[in-house]
Amino acid sequence: MDDTILRRTWAEIDLDALAHNYQQARQKIGPKVKYLGVVKADAYGHGAIQTARELETLGTDYLAVSSLDEARELRHGGITAPILILGHTPPEMTPQLIEHHLTQTVSAQAKAEAYSAAAVACGGTLRIHIKVDTGMSRLGFLVRGGHFTGGIEAIFRSCALPNLEAEGIFTHFAVADEDGGGDEQYTLEQFSIFTQVLDALAEKGRTFPLRHCVNSGALARYPEMYLDMVRPGIALYGVGADAERLDLRPVMALKSCVSTIKIFDPDTDVSYGRTFRTREKTRVGVLPIGYADGLFRSLSNRMSVQTIQGPAPILGRICMDMTMVDLSGLDHVHVGDEVELFGTRQRVDLLAALIGTIPYELTCAVSKRVPRRYIKGGEVVEESLRLLL
Ligand SMILES: *Cc1c(COP(=O)(O)O)cnc(C)c1O
């Protein structure tokens, strides 16, 4: 790849950190519990194929994505591990699900019936995981309160339909990553409902080889809930509330460089909207990164970028393609030098907290214009351009 492209703005993906995070989780769950790596949304911005390939090499048992298209991308990239589609797939796509050996989430009896009919029509068997809504109130069979008996009956009937293989059953937690009495209580309740569902189905003779409910938050907090498989996403990427608790390393670093340096006089307005005015002579660096690269505009005037010599505060508004930083006093920083927006020196969690969001949103937002550079053992092993050049 042309190096000048990479010298603009790029994301480094540390595959050794990914392996470390995977091993940390493996150690925590022990040899009997299976591992499903969540690689939806282009592996939270890290690159789905590269991430899945690495996880496959490491020995992951399962992968998960949110849609058929994401699953097809992985199969197209040569990934052979079992893949669970967490979201909805139109039942008329059942032949594709079967052809690509994909596992489909089933969240209601009507959907199970449609998948079954489509599988019968094409003469194949569709592997499914039943999703139970224990309190997230999103997808899943209703089982709370007065819905319990009807819910069990609906799941039981769904699993017995022809040409469906009910391999798994799962639920998703709403607040497993939050500390504090009320939230812990809520998670325990969700788990208790899930267990009651499993027991009621077992009594009717329906058991599942793969029962799972643990996301990253629960991985850190609730070992008693691991069951047959865990399902972490953000913990795999080494960020989020529990990264420290689990001794994880951030996988992605967003980097840019200094394209121009200018010395401005006092009382100079910088960038759109004139939200910053220099007080004294100011040495300003222009970075070729903006909100179109995934640097949230709401971080304007609120964060610093990390230079070789220390932090350089952002001055004024972040533009679509450019951002200005204060390099006064950072005399060793020159045109062409690298800066880190987030990564190991400045955690993405910190930036997310500054603008009242979660790190997931920031890594997912790193856009198509930003090439991903994969590092292993200190070497660049792959450079992936997202623009169709
Ligand atoms: C995204 C997702 C996960 C992973 O969540 P993290 O908080 O990133 O660990 C697990 N299960 C389901 C159903 C999800 O949608």
The ligand as an SDF file (V2000), in Angstrom:
LIG
                    3D

 15 15  0  0  0  0  0  0  0  0999 V2000
  -23.4040   -6.8220   21.2800 C   0  0  0  0  0  0  0  0  0  0  0  0
  -23.8630   -8.0090   22.0120 C   0  0  0  0  0  0  0  0  0  0  0  0
  -23.0000   -8.6740   22.9080 C   0  0  0  0  0  0  0  0  0  0  0  0
  -21.6540   -8.1330   23.3190 C   0  0  0  0  0  0  0  0  0  0  0  0
  -21.8280   -7.0840   24.2430 O   0  0  0  0  0  0  0  0  0  0  0  0
  -20.5630   -6.3900   24.9540 P   0  0  0  0  0  0  0  0  0  0  0  0
  -21.1600   -5.4240   25.8770 O   0  0  0  0  0  0  0  0  0  0  0  0
  -19.7910   -5.7320   23.8630 O   0  0  0  0  0  0  0  0  0  0  0  0
  -19.7970   -7.4720   25.6000 O   0  0  0  0  0  0  0  0  0  0  0  0
  -23.4480   -9.8690   23.4620 C   0  0  0  0  0  0  0  0  0  0  0  0
  -24.6820  -10.3530   23.1630 N   0  0  0  0  0  0  0  0  0  0  0  0
  -25.5310   -9.7160   22.3370 C   0  0  0  0  0  0  0  0  0  0  0  0
  -26.8780  -10.2950   22.0860 C   0  0  0  0  0  0  0  0  0  0  0  0
  -25.1640   -8.5240   21.7520 C   0  0  0  0  0  0  0  0  0  0  0  0
  -26.0240   -7.8800   20.9390 O   0  0  0  0  0  0  0  0  0  0  0  0
  1  2  1  0
  2  3  1  0
  2 14  2  0
  3  4  1  0
  3 10  2  0
  4  5  1  0
  5  6  1  0
  6  7  2  0
  6  8  1  0
  6  9  1  0
 10 11  1  0
 11 12  2  0
 12 13  1  0
 12 14  1  0
 14 15  1  0
M  END
$$$$
